[in-house]
Amino acid sequence: MSFSNIKSMFLGPESNNAGPETISASSALQFHGDAETVFVDVRSLGEIMASGTVAGAVRAPLPEFSDHAAADGSSSLPAASAGTRIICVCASGARSGAAAQQLVGMGYTNVANLRGGIGAWLQADGPVER
């Protein structure tokens, strides 16, 4: 089920828009380990080393994010046409929101931003790695 489908269950189909969803850590936990979901951490490698990241996340620091995202799937992320869920993570949700918006602009349709960032993930007891 896509984020848009979940949103429309609560708000109706007219609420769907082209922007990325914002989801809570508890909602994101439901997708962790799903083969159709990719977590992307856009923080610097130093930040990731200090606090860890979502287990299995692709590490794509925002300053070099465009090197990791290619709509044709020729980089770290799957192709936009694959329909894979992409959940972007940062420290608070600001940088990951920018990355999520960039993905939407590239044609990705199943994109979400983790509200509260890695701190919210840790508080929800989400699995981490360094």
Secondary structure, 3 states (H helix, E strand, C coil): CCHHHHHHHHHCHHHCCCCCEEECHHHHHCCCCCCCEEEEECCCHHHHHHHCEECCCEECCHHHHHHHCCCCCCCCCCCHHHCCEEEEECCCCHHHHHHHHHHHHCCCCCEEEECCHHHHHHHCCCCEEC
